[in-house]
Amino acid sequence: MPNFYRLSKVGDLAGKETLTNMAIPANLGTSYWQILVNIIRRQLETMAGTERQRELRRRRNRSKKLTLLQKKAEKSSKTEKAVIAHKLRRLSPGAEQLIKAWKLV
């Protein structure tokens, strides 16, 4: 019979708890544990903070993505520009203004 580790509670800085009731075989190796730790860490990060902090985090991520798309748009062909315009429409509410400013159409 294999040895099992049982995870019960993982606490974060705000005092909240994520309950996991998983039996994990002990012989899976370190890569599995690293994956599991990353999953739990992501859960805790997404729960942390006030609504304003989450909003600011989304804005920062959106601005990073917009910067990357703008750099790609400068070097792209017409078909690639159409794809970038589609991504912009999904990403940002002010996409039409950006599309005109970046001359994607």
N, C-alpha and C positions, 0 to 999 in steps of 0.2 A: 504494500500500500504506500503510495507516494506521500511525501510530506507536503503540507499545505500551509501557506501563510494566510492569515485572515486580516483583511483591512477593515477597520471599523469606522473611525472618524478622522477627518482631516480638517484642522481649524485654520482660518486665515487671520489676518491682522485685525479685521473688524469684529472678530468674535463669532462669526457665522460658522456653521459646520456643514460640510458636505459628507453625507453618509454614503458609504459604499459597502456593500455586503457581498464581496466577491471572494471566492476561494481560488487562490492562485498557486499553481504548483511551484514548489521551491526550486526545481531543477530547470527552470526556463532560461536562466542566464540574465546577464546584466542588461542586454539590449531591451528585453521585455520590460524590465523595471524602469529603464530610462523613458520608454514610451509611456508607461503608466504614470510616472511622475510628471511628465510634460502635460498629459491630459488633465490631471488633477490641478496642476498649476494654471492651465488655461481657464479651467472652470472658476478658480478663485479670482483670477484677474478680471474676468468678465463680470463677476458679481461685485467687485470692489468699486467704491466711489459713489458719489451722489450723481443725480441725473445730469447736472451741469458738467461734472468731470467726464462722464461718458460722452456727452455731447461734444466737449472739447477734443476728446480722443478721436471721435469720428471725424471731426473737422480736420485735425492734423493728418490723419491717415488719408483723407480725401485729397488734401493739398499735396501730399507726397505722390499720390497716384496721378494727379493732374500734372505735376511736374514731369513725371516719367512719360506720360502720354504726349506732352508738348515736345519733349526731346525727340520722341519717336516720330511725331508728325512732321518735324522739320526735314527728316531724312527719307520720308516714305513716298511711295508712288501713289497714283490716284486710287487704286483699289484698296491699298492699305489705309489711306486717309478715310475712306468710307467705313472701314472697320473701326478705326479710331473714333470717328464721329458717332457710331453706334454705341461704343463703350462709354463715350462722354454723356450721351443721352441717358444711359442707365445710371451713371455715377452721380451726376450733378443736376440740380434743378435749373441752374442757369446755363445749361449746355448750349442752347442756340446762340447765345452771345459769344461764348467761347469758340464755337465752330466758325462764326463769322470773323472773329478776331484772329484766329489761327489760319484762316483761309482754307478750310477743309472742304468746302463745297464749291 
